Structures are given as structure tokens and as C-alpha cells.
Amino acid sequence: MKRGEKRILFAASEAYPLIKTGGLGDVVYSLPHALHARGADVRLLLPGYRALLRQLDQVRILGWLDVRGAEGIVGARILETRHPDFAFPLWVVDCPPLFDRPGSPYVSASGQDWPDNAERFAVFARVAALLALDALDTGWQPEVVHANDWQTGLVAAFLADQPARPKTVFTIHNLAYGGYFSHSDFVRLQLPSHWWSPESVEFHGGFSMLKGGIVYADAVATVSPTYAAEICTPEFGYGLDGLLLSRQYKLHGILNGIDTGIWNPSTDTHLPAHYSAGRILPGKRRNKQALIAHFLPRADDAVLQAPLLGLVGRLVEQKGIDWVLAAIPVLLLETDARFVLLGSGQTLYEQKLARLARQHPDRIFVEIGYDESLAHLIEAGADMFLMPSRFEPCGLNQMYSLNYGTPPIVFKTGGLADTVVDANTATLKDASANGFVFDTPDVASFLDTIRRALALYRKPAQWRKLQQTGMRQSFGWADSAGHYLALYSTPVSEDSHVIHIT
């Protein structure tokens, strides 16, 4: 290790491309790499899921750790490996009884939470804490442990009373997922008795792993400045707003970035044509043709000229999919717009979208599920992007869209509010506009904003300026990594008692 490098143990439950269920996996890939690029000495710790272990090649055993589980002592083998997609070593907690199983990291094939999730992630947190103290005598001890979301919420709690421990940072990626478990789980896991308190992890008769991270971490981060403020309110706080208000002195809002090596219209390997802010039209038109051809092999010029509105995301109420479903029939009658939607989620929404696509096969294109190449093609080929989330801690797709010259239509919340500037008379004049924003959470406001976007789309010169503003902004990870490195280096005693919006 070079002198001056910050040693960071990054602990998380998923990381692209090894195992990913959502945006957390993207961040856990991109942020450590951005930190590494700025000189940090990183180790990424992950659970040894079956799907992950199958992707590893050469593995070195660092040692074995025995920790308390639900029915006694659980043994874990700690593996170190290098993977071609990662610029730093991966550490893997290989504990077959807890992690060697098929399917999702968190739910079974039936969609139900694994019944032993409390034990699985309590054990993972115990192991992470021991590794943070160099329990295996590897000669590498982190100066900072960076834990992410509820699955690692107990890491800071296990480290809190340890002498000469690393600084702990805990990032909340989505407060809606709190890692809530029962009192009986608490007892079976033999968690420290003094934790059973409203001032600790106890929460309405059970306990919350995420609350443990908030209470015990030296610094707490969220993934956008606006979300850091929102979660301190009853509307967005999920019952933790009072706690978060009392911890504002260590609460930091740091906007996520996007991986511009993967999401870059001038180099994207998923696209049939590349383009840049300086030359948008030919490439974007070619991608639009390819996108429409994916669903509609024979498309005339009228179809290609009509505005195409895209959506990629989870089909759940949080993402405003019910607003989208209510708006589409109105827009089909009023306009010549087409729609292309990719995602999965609640069965009801999937069925409604599929039904609309069957009823209007030349105007609504739907693919249920997820396809990485198609997601990239939608970002490049659509004319505008629908993202009316009711709440959005940060959001990545709006930044992908801006980067691809596909102005997003968003509700004013969380990271959407921090990245999208509404196109109005003033912002169009000063060239700060990059998309469309509505601030009343209902279908009428959403529809009015889409109508405004469609009207501006008919003014090519103004539309091109809007696209270029978004494409020329910087959404990479370098700035965010700099904020995190500054946070890592701030002595705990020097954290000022105000909310940090960075």
C-alpha cells in the first residue's frame, strides 16, 4: 500500500455484475472503483451466495471465523479472490448453510423473504466486524468500514464498543427497507441485551437492522441531498424521522453517480449507433429505428417521427406506474405518441401493461422482465423518459437519460429533484433546463407535464438545446467519491451538528 492511501472495507449484500437485484448493486460496483481510482486501498466484502461463488476462479482462503448464529456457533470460511471486473480484492463470506442456495439473495422462488434472513445478515455483520478488527491477522486493517443498507446495519453496532476500531460509515440507499425482525429473532441471535431499547435497535416491539446503522455509525449518508432532508420528515421517515432528526449532526446527503464507462452513448456497446452532445441527431434517430424495429418490424415514417416515451424500472406504486397507466389512454387519444416500457413488479401492473400492449400493438411496446441491452437501447432510442416516482432516494435512470439526450419527466422528490431542472421560460432562457418536473403528486400534474414536453419536442431547436444541456453535465462518480473520501477523513469528534448536504 502506498503511503497516504485510505484503507476501506466496503461491506454490502450485492454488487454488479456478480449479484444484483437493484440500484444498490450498481453503486457497490461503481463507488469502490471511484474510490480506488482516487488512491483508496479497498476490499469489498460480500456474502458467498451460490450464484456468486460460481463466478469466481482462483480463490485464496484467508481463514475461518466462528460467530454466533440462531442455533449456536456458525462457521464461515473467508475467501479472497481477484475478479476481472474488479480493480481490487474481493472478500467473500463462505457460509453454505446461510448463503449457498438458489435464487435471489433475499427472497425464495415464491417471492417470500428467506425465513432466516435475520440470522443470515446478523452473521454477515458479525464477520464483517471481526474482519474490520483484523481478526484473521492478515496484516490489513481498514481505517474505515463503509456499510450499506439494512443487510449491513449491525456492522457499526458490533464495532461501536471495540477499542481502536475503524471509523464506521453507513449509507441508506432506501429507507423503505428497514430490515425488520421479531423479538424472538433478537433473542435467538443472542444480540447484546442493551440493544433492546428504543435508543438502540428496538423498533415497535421488534428490531431494525437499518436502525442499528443509524444509531451506531459514526457517519450516516444518504444517496442524494434532497433525500437526506426528506427522511427527517414523517412523510418519508417510515417512523425513523425522529431518530434521524436527532442524528442530523452526522447525516450527509451525497448524490450517487453513474458509471460513464458503461452508460455512455458515444461508446455504448449495446447500441447500433453512437452519438454525442455535439452530434445528436443521426445516432439517436438510428437507435430509435432499432428500438421500434425490436417490437414493430414494419414501421413507416409516421411512426418514426412520432414522439417515443420510454420507461425502464420496477412496476410498483413507488415508481408511479399507476400514474403511467392512467396517463397512457389519455395520451393515446390526444396525441400520436408511442410508449416503450421495460420492467417487472406487481402482477397487477404487469397484466395491465400487457393488456394495453395487446390492444394497441402499434403504439405501446412492453417487455416484462429485464434485458440489459434493451434498457440501453430505450435510453438511447426514446425521445423522453418517464420516471414519476413518488419517492426516489437518488435514482440512476434519470441520469442515464440525461446522459443519453433523452429528457426525463419526473416528480420533484429525492435525487430526481437534485438532478432534473424543469424546462420553463426562465430555465430555457438561461440554458439550465434539462428535463421536465411536476411537484403535485397526481395524474393531472403528470399529464400536464407530459403535454409540456410534447409541445417542446415540436420545437427542434429548443429541444436540441435541452438535450445538450443534459448531455454536457457531469454525472460520473468522481465528485461523489471525493465527498466520501472527505467524510472518511473527518475525525468523528469534528462532525458538526448540522445536516450536511453535499
Number of C-alpha atoms within 10 A of each C-alpha: 10 8 6 9 14 21 21 26 27 24 27 24 25 26 22 18 14 18 20 17 14 13 17 20 18 20 23 21 20 23 22 25 21 20 21 20 13 15 17 20 22 22 22 21 26 23 27 26 25 18 17 18 15 10 11 15 10 9 16 11 13 16 14 16 18 14 16 18 22 19 10 12 12 16 19 22 17 23 20 20 17 16 16 8 10 16 14 18 15 19 26 24 23 23 19 15 11 21 21 17 14 12 14 17 22 18 14 14 10 8 10 9 13 16 11 13 20 23 20 20 25 26 29 31 25 23 26 29 26 16 22 25 20 15 16 16 11 10 8 16 19 22 21 21 28 27 28 28 25 28 26 29 32 32 34 29 26 21 24 18 10 11 8 9 18 23 23 26 25 30 25 25 23 21 19 14 15 20 20 19 17 16 16 11 17 23 13 16 18 14 16 11 9 10 15 18 12 13 13 18 26 22 20 12 11 15 25 23 27 27 28 26 31 29 23 23 26 21 26 27 25 27 26 28 25 24 30 28 23 18 24 22 16 12 10 17 18 15 15 19 18 14 16 22 16 13 18 19 16 22 29 26 25 26 28 26 26 23 20 17 11 12 20 21 28 16 15 19 14 17 25 16 21 20 23 19 19 9 11 19 14 11 20 27 19 18 24 23 20 19 25 25 12 13 17 16 11 10 13 9 8 9 18 15 12 17 20 24 25 26 25 23 19 21 24 18 15 13 19 23 24 16 20 18 15 14 17 18 11 11 16 15 9 10 12 15 18 23 23 23 22 20 18 17 15 11 11 11 18 20 12 13 23 18 14 17 19 14 11 13 14 16 22 23 23 21 18 16 14 14 13 9 12 18 20 24 25 30 32 33 29 28 26 30 29 29 24 28 23 18 22 24 28 29 23 19 21 24 28 27 28 28 28 31 35 30 34 32 27 27 28 25 22 25 26 29 21 15 21 24 20 23 23 14 10 11 14 17 11 8 15 18 23 28 28 24 26 21 13 11 16 14 17 14 16 26 19 13 21 23 15 14 21 21 11 16 18 12 10 10 10 15 22 16 18 25 24 25 19 28 26 15 13 15 22 19 21 19 17 20 24 15 15 19 18 10 17 22 12 13 10 14 7 8 16 12 12 12 18 18 17 16
